[in-house]
């Protein structure tokens, strides 16, 4: 198996340098043109066998278990070498290409998310100890891509900018508009729309942990009369709203349910209503979720290409009035999360254990590099039922966003 892994790495590494210390102490360096560099140590032959058979799953597991370790570098450095080469135009590795094709063929099964399974998937990640997220997210616990219009914002500033940016696309031009927040998280967006824009908001989530925190925050801010949070699947909704927003939830819908999702949006949107959907996406077309990420972090999750999303929008009878692509903003967000996680690692290890910390480090590093080196991005769709529901020019978005900044719309 070592000879096969050696062959794979020789074909894969055409940019940068990866040095491997094998179980017997021997060292091999794989090098190409100038690029990132890293060194790893592999502890035993069983790890080599697993890496050959399913590297997408077992590389992360080996790091979690301590049988694959970075040497004088970080797991980010190691993944930077590997993911830079995966994203390059190389001769390729046939076994890895075959696994990618099989993943695409079976993805509808992996992403089959009926209500009962959707709840289990959400609980897997979002019902972890609430203190964990407070140790690496911003104060508002925004667990989605921030917005860096200048590039030098703090995490708090960038998350506030994200909320203002989305609010400007919702066209909140009068008080008491009813807003549905699908996948409301810990309530930050819903609370801001009620507090600073005068909206009446219903937030829904499948996470009991998030629900309890969101309800407590609404009560503490005296907003319980304007914001309601409920434990509910989006498919159970049948009432109308003036506005609908969904931030970082669409990734959990599953490719087989896209049309269902957008039909619910249409059903719950009043005739002159506006919806804004913010999601992770990919530039390079349909693919499949990394098996390690699907097993340990986001079961049932998938980041779609627009070529998969827009046909479902059209079939649902909605009109797309604006599309924006956020490039590298999530890479910058994840870098700040990764640094905060590292600064609070001892406290997080006290909540869980060393293996959990390694799992989260692998997740944050790999996710950042998916946006920085590979094909991931974020998109925001603005949708309507009636194309006359919005002004003809998008200047109103910029004006509303700037007005919110001048008025000091809060976090």
HELIX and SHEET records of a PDB file:
HELIX    1   1 UNK A    2  UNK A   12  1                                  11    
HELIX    2   2 UNK A   45  UNK A   53  1                                   9    
HELIX    3   3 UNK A   55  UNK A   65  1                                  11    
HELIX    4   4 UNK A   75  UNK A   86  1                                  12    
HELIX    5   5 UNK A   94  UNK A  105  1                                  12    
HELIX    6   6 UNK A  107  UNK A  110  1                                   4    
HELIX    7   7 UNK A  115  UNK A  126  1                                  12    
HELIX    8   8 UNK A  130  UNK A  134  1                                   5    
HELIX    9   9 UNK A  155  UNK A  170  1                                  16    
HELIX   10  10 UNK A  188  UNK A  197  1                                  10    
HELIX   11  11 UNK A  208  UNK A  220  1                                  13    
HELIX   12  12 UNK A  234  UNK A  236  5                                   3    
HELIX   13  13 UNK A  250  UNK A  252  5                                   3    
HELIX   14  14 UNK A  255  UNK A  257  5                                   3    
HELIX   15  15 UNK A  258  UNK A  267  1                                  10    
HELIX   16  16 UNK A  291  UNK A  296  1                                   6    
HELIX   17  17 UNK A  306  UNK A  316  1                                  11    
HELIX   18  18 UNK A  329  UNK A  343  1                                  15    
HELIX   19  19 UNK A  345  UNK A  351  1                                   7    
HELIX   20  20 UNK A  354  UNK A  372  1                                  19    
HELIX   21  21 UNK A  387  UNK A  389  5                                   3    
HELIX   22  22 UNK A  395  UNK A  407  1                                  13    
SHEET    1   A 4 UNK A  27  UNK A  31  0                                        
SHEET    2   A 4 UNK A  15  UNK A  21 -1                                        
SHEET    3   A 4 UNK A  33  UNK A  42  1                                        
SHEET    4   A 4 UNK A  68  UNK A  70 -1                                        
SHEET    1   B 6 UNK A 227  UNK A 231  0                                        
SHEET    2   B 6 UNK A 200  UNK A 205  1                                        
SHEET    3   B 6 UNK A 178  UNK A 182  1                                        
SHEET    4   B 6 UNK A 241  UNK A 247  1                                        
SHEET    5   B 6 UNK A 269  UNK A 282  1                                        
SHEET    6   B 6 UNK A 304  UNK A 305  1                                        
SHEET    1   C 7 UNK A 227  UNK A 231  0                                        
SHEET    2   C 7 UNK A 200  UNK A 205  1                                        
SHEET    3   C 7 UNK A 178  UNK A 182  1                                        
SHEET    4   C 7 UNK A 241  UNK A 247  1                                        
SHEET    5   C 7 UNK A 269  UNK A 282  1                                        
SHEET    6   C 7 UNK A 376  UNK A 384 -1                                        
SHEET    7   C 7 UNK A 319  UNK A 326 -1                                        
END                                                                             
